[in-house]
Every structure is written in C-alpha cells, then in structure tokens.
Amino acid sequence: MSDSEDLGDVGLYIGHENEPGFYDDSPQEAIAFAATGGDGDHYSLIAVEGVVTERSPVVLTWPSEGENIVVAPDLETFLRVGLHCGFFVYLDVLDPEITGEGENWLADYLDDEQKEVLQRLARELNLTPLPAEALQFEELNQQYADRFQNSVNKTGRFTE
C-alpha cells in the first residue's frame, strides 16, 4: 500500500524495529513488525530455528497485561484473518457476530474509511478473508508456549 499511515487507521502501524525485546514482555526470539497504536500493543514474528521469515508465527503482545498470544501461524494468515475487523481489535474476529461471509466480510462497526483500507489491502496483496474458525488458537499457543519465558502466555482464553 502506498501510504502505510492508512494501515494505522486499522491498527497496523508498520515499524522496522528489527530487534528482539520491543518491550520487556515481548518474546525473546521475535521481531516486532507493527504496533496497534494502543498501550504498546504490538505484533511480532517468532523466530523458527533462529530465523524470522514471512512463514514465522505471529504473536500479539499486550505489555499492560504482560501477555503474549500467538494469533496466526504465518504472516499471510494473520493478514487474511485481520481483514474482517482490522488489527487494533484483532481478537474480535473470534466473535461470530463480528465477521461476515461472502461480500459482507467486514465487521459492521468499522467506518467506511477503515473498510476501504482493508478492501485495498486485500486487493493489493491478493488476499481473501479467512474466517477465524480456520485457526487453531489454542493449539498454536500451546505449540509456542516455550517461547514466552519472560512473559505470560495465557492459552486458556480460546475455546476450540
């Protein structure tokens, strides 16, 4: 997208920190790539076998809660799920009332400008929305729980 500031309107302020430990609560072997714009909440890619790629799992860190949650197995999946409601309230996608299907895949509470940003992101990256049901949040968080030595990984928040 030509103006990354637009992505900030949907909670995805792209950054280039390129170093682990964005906050004390950030996973040790992860690289922060974006912030939501609220309270230090940010997204990172977790290193797998010492390397961070677009196929690395995505973790959401909430510094105010000292909590990390793996929200997607890779960057593309993260973006596809986030198309429903944006990235500031990414976990809203777990509420079946929030996400629609077919042409009505955008959350109702988004304003027209936010909807356009998400639609443009989908077009420019050739992405289709992915329903949250396709993700296994609990399984993802259990798989990567050992990466959260310096913070809490609350895996019980998701129901399968």
Secondary structure as UniProt FT lines:
FT   HELIX           4..8
FT   TURN            9..11
FT   STRAND          13..14
FT   TURN            24..25
FT   TURN            28..29
FT   STRAND          30..35
FT   TURN            39..40
FT   STRAND          42..46
FT   TURN            49..50
FT   TURN            54..55
FT   STRAND          58..62
FT   TURN            63..66
FT   STRAND          67..72
FT   HELIX           75..82
FT   TURN            83..85
FT   TURN            88..89
FT   HELIX           90..94
FT   TURN            96..98
FT   TURN            102..103
FT   TURN            108..109
FT   HELIX           112..125
FT   HELIX           132..134
FT   HELIX           137..143
FT   HELIX           145..147
FT   TURN            149..150
FT   HELIX           155..157
//
